[in-house]
Amino acid sequence: MTEASDTVSERQACAHALTHWLTEARHLRQRATGEPVRAARRQALRAFQAARLARTHADLRHSPRYGRAAEFFLTDLYSPRDLGPRDAEIERVLPLMTNTLPVSGLRALLLAAEVDAVSEQFDAAMVNALGQRLDAALADADYAAAYRAVGDAPGRQHQIDLILGTGQTLDRLARKPGLAGLLKMMRGPAQLAGLGELQSFLERGFTAFRSMDSARVFLDTIIERERALSRQLFGGGQSLELPPA
């Protein structure tokens, strides 16, 4: 479903950047999971972080309006599960997607891939900083100390900005006429072609943002909280809970 306003150069730029971040995420994942102890520690860290996100945004998860979008963020943009199969499917069909998806769709995939790669980078650094402390139940204070030891406040800010950009792009994509029908038509062929993970990602993202009508309040709430928590940790805080608003 290409659009007349999309240019060849925009498509090529998106495809080039998407290839870069998919490759980067794949290499980081391979290094992180190549040794059993390190792989187990990475998984423990990611589960800890996913649980923290679920607590921080529990009200959004239980909201009739924002619940689907909150779950999408927790399961598809930052998740303890392996996103490798989804990324592998994107790599496999990237030439086709470059010619068929609107640029906004390519940008959504690009931003999601960059979120994945940047998260893998920070997770690898956190695993190094925490070491054996990930072999048992992790304390908030230990996580906070490792967060400061890893540092790179601008990089953490960029990670949050990427999440915002992904959400904004998906919100715009969900407003495009005809996309719901296109995704529905793609469901069967995608399954037959072994592209179930990618199809599911696109459908869940579309459905989550379409159901909100507008994502502005949802995204503002998530980003404000994540920025506040990052400031709290870099400022010496030991808790992963935000003070009451």
C-alpha positions, 0 to 999 in steps of 0.5 A: 500500500504505497502512497503517492507522496512517498519517494524512492529516496525515502524508501531507500533511506528507510530500508538502509537504516532498517538493515543496519539496525536489524544487523546490529540487533542480531549481532548483539543478541548472538554475543549476549546469548552465545554463552549459557551463564551470560544468556541466563543473566541477560534473561533475568535482567530483561524479566526484571526490567519488564516487571518494573515496566509493568508496575510503573504503568499498571494503571495504563495496562488496566485501562479500557482505553490504553490497555492494548497499547500498554501490553503492546509496548511490554510485549513487542517494544521491550520484552523479555522474550526473544525478538530475533524471529520477528527481526529475521522475518523482516530481514527476509522480506525487506525488499518486498516491504520496501516496495509495498509498505508506506514509508510510515510503515517502514519507519515504524519497523525501523524505529522498533528495530533501533529500540531493540538494538539500543536495548540490547546494547544497554542490557549487555552493559548492565549484565557486565555491571551486575554479574553474579547478582543476576544469579539470584533475586535482584534488588532495586538498589543493585539495579540502580547502582548498575544503572549509574555505573553504566552511565550514558545519560544521553543514550538513555534519553535517546532510548526513551525518545525512540520509544516515543517516536515509535509510538507516534509513528504507529499512531499515524500509521493507524489512521491510514485508510485501508490499512486494516483491510490490507493487514487482514488480507495479508494474514493467510499468505503471511502464515503460509510464508512463515511470516507469522511473527511479523504479521502479528507484530504489525496487527497488534501495533495497528489494533492497539493504536487504532483502539485508542483514537488518539495516543497523545495522552498515553505516550505523554504519560509513559515518556514522562514517567520513564524520563522521571525514573531515569533522572531519579536513578542518575540522581542517586535514587535507590528505588525503582518506584516513582513518588506519587504524582 
